[in-house]
Amino acid sequence: MLNRLFPRHADNTYQGHVAALWLAGALTFLKAAVALNSIFNTRRVAMGADGIPLARFGPDAQSTILSLFALNAFGWLVLALVGLAVLIRWRSLVPFLLLISLFEQLGRRFIVQSHDIVRADTAIATIVTWGALGVVVLALILSLLPGRVRGAV
């Protein structure tokens, strides 16, 4: 299992279940779409999906919050581009990519829970994040399972 998580060579040889590739692709697409939306529609996403009550803050605080929000989204975009490169060129790294995604999402959840962030009660982003975390775990497990051997029934 460690050889699948940390392969000696990064190549296009993938040994896991093919469903993990599809899930990793969907997660990468979702991450890129959310990142681009958050970069170009920062205020709307921050107030809507993330439930941040910007009206409670002064103009300087709003500007700072939105800048940090967009910078965070740019980080997601970079991770999505790395994920795309892995899926296209270095599929042997898919389990590692999913492990990094799991670590990233758990780290974000820990940080959010560790700080008292003012949000609306029903931030849709929280539901999406927990759902994506479940998909990452499933995809990681599937990527570590042996794939179907060609020609087998």
C-alpha positions as CSV (number, residue, x, y, z in Angstrom):
1,M,0.0,0.0,0.0
2,L,2.9,2.4,0.8
3,N,4.3,1.8,-2.7
4,R,1.0,3.0,-4.2
5,L,0.9,6.1,-1.9
6,F,4.5,6.9,-2.6
7,P,5.6,5.4,-5.9
8,R,9.2,5.3,-6.8
9,H,8.5,6.6,-10.3
10,A,5.9,9.1,-11.4
11,D,4.5,7.7,-14.6
12,N,1.2,7.0,-16.2
13,T,0.9,3.5,-14.8
14,Y,-2.2,3.3,-12.6
15,Q,-3.0,0.2,-10.6
16,G,-6.0,1.2,-8.5
17,H,-9.7,1.0,-9.3
18,V,-10.8,3.0,-12.3
19,A,-13.6,4.6,-10.3
20,A,-11.0,6.5,-8.2
21,L,-9.8,8.2,-11.4
22,W,-13.3,9.4,-12.2
23,L,-13.8,10.6,-8.6
24,A,-10.4,12.3,-8.6
25,G,-11.3,14.0,-11.9
26,A,-14.7,15.2,-10.6
27,L,-13.0,16.5,-7.4
28,T,-10.4,18.3,-9.5
29,F,-13.0,19.9,-11.7
30,L,-15.1,20.9,-8.7
31,K,-12.1,22.4,-6.9
32,A,-11.2,24.4,-10.1
33,A,-14.8,25.6,-10.6
34,V,-15.2,26.7,-7.0
35,A,-11.8,28.4,-7.1
36,L,-12.5,30.3,-10.3
37,N,-16.0,31.3,-9.0
38,S,-14.4,32.5,-5.7
39,I,-11.8,34.5,-7.5
40,F,-14.1,36.2,-10.0
41,N,-17.2,36.5,-7.8
42,T,-15.5,36.9,-4.4
43,R,-18.0,39.0,-2.6
44,R,-21.0,37.0,-3.8
45,V,-19.5,33.7,-2.9
46,A,-18.2,34.9,0.5
47,M,-21.6,36.2,1.5
48,G,-23.7,33.5,-0.2
49,A,-22.1,30.1,-0.2
50,D,-19.8,30.7,2.8
51,G,-22.2,32.8,4.8
52,I,-19.8,35.5,5.8
53,P,-21.8,38.6,6.9
54,L,-19.6,41.2,5.3
55,A,-22.1,44.0,6.2
56,R,-21.1,43.6,9.8
57,F,-17.5,44.7,9.0
58,G,-16.1,48.1,8.0
59,P,-14.8,48.8,4.5
60,D,-11.2,48.1,5.4
61,A,-12.1,44.8,7.1
62,Q,-14.3,43.8,4.1
63,S,-11.4,44.5,1.7
64,T,-9.0,42.4,3.8
65,I,-11.5,39.5,4.1
66,L,-12.2,39.5,0.4
67,S,-8.5,39.6,-0.5
68,L,-7.7,36.7,1.8
69,F,-10.7,34.8,0.4
70,A,-9.5,35.3,-3.2
71,L,-5.9,34.4,-2.3
72,N,-7.2,31.2,-0.7
73,A,-9.2,30.4,-3.8
74,F,-6.1,30.9,-5.9
75,G,-4.4,28.3,-3.8
76,W,-7.3,25.9,-4.6
77,L,-6.9,26.7,-8.3
78,V,-3.1,25.8,-8.2
79,L,-3.9,22.5,-6.4
80,A,-6.6,21.8,-9.1
81,L,-4.0,22.4,-11.8
82,V,-1.6,20.0,-10.1
83,G,-4.4,17.5,-9.9
84,L,-5.1,17.9,-13.6
85,A,-1.5,17.3,-14.4
86,V,-1.4,14.1,-12.3
87,L,-4.6,12.8,-14.0
88,I,-3.2,13.5,-17.4
89,R,0.4,12.6,-17.1
90,W,1.4,11.0,-13.8
91,R,-1.5,8.7,-12.8
92,S,0.7,6.6,-10.5
93,L,0.6,9.7,-8.2
94,V,-3.3,9.6,-7.9
95,P,-3.3,7.9,-4.5
96,F,-0.7,10.5,-3.3
97,L,-2.8,13.3,-4.8
98,L,-5.9,12.0,-2.9
99,L,-3.9,11.6,0.3
100,I,-2.8,15.3,0.0
101,S,-6.4,16.3,-0.7
102,L,-7.5,14.5,2.4
103,F,-4.8,16.1,4.5
104,E,-5.7,19.5,3.0
105,Q,-9.4,19.2,3.7
106,L,-8.9,17.8,7.2
107,G,-6.5,20.6,7.9
108,R,-8.9,23.2,6.7
109,R,-11.7,21.7,8.8
110,F,-9.4,21.7,11.9
111,I,-8.5,25.4,11.3
112,V,-12.1,26.4,10.8
113,Q,-13.2,24.6,13.9
114,S,-10.3,26.1,15.9
115,H,-11.3,29.7,15.2
116,D,-14.5,31.5,16.0
117,I,-15.6,32.4,12.5
118,V,-18.8,34.5,12.2
119,R,-21.0,32.8,9.6
120,A,-24.7,32.4,8.7
121,D,-26.3,29.3,10.2
122,T,-26.8,27.5,6.9
123,A,-23.6,28.0,4.9
124,I,-23.9,25.8,1.9
125,A,-20.1,25.6,1.6
126,T,-20.0,23.6,4.8
127,I,-22.3,20.9,3.4
128,V,-20.3,20.8,0.1
129,T,-17.0,20.5,2.0
130,W,-18.2,17.6,4.1
131,G,-19.5,15.9,1.0
132,A,-16.2,16.4,-0.8
133,L,-14.3,15.0,2.2
134,G,-16.4,11.8,2.0
135,V,-15.7,11.5,-1.8
136,V,-12.0,12.0,-1.2
137,V,-11.9,9.2,1.4
138,L,-13.8,6.9,-0.9
139,A,-11.6,7.8,-3.9
140,L,-8.4,7.2,-1.8
141,I,-9.7,3.8,-0.7
142,L,-10.6,2.9,-4.3
143,S,-7.2,4.1,-5.6
144,L,-5.4,1.7,-3.1
145,L,-7.6,-1.3,-4.1
146,P,-6.3,-3.4,-7.0
147,G,-7.9,-2.5,-10.3
148,R,-9.6,-5.0,-12.6
149,V,-7.1,-7.1,-14.6
150,R,-7.7,-6.8,-18.3
151,G,-9.2,-9.9,-19.8
152,A,-10.6,-11.1,-16.5
153,V,-14.3,-11.9,-16.2
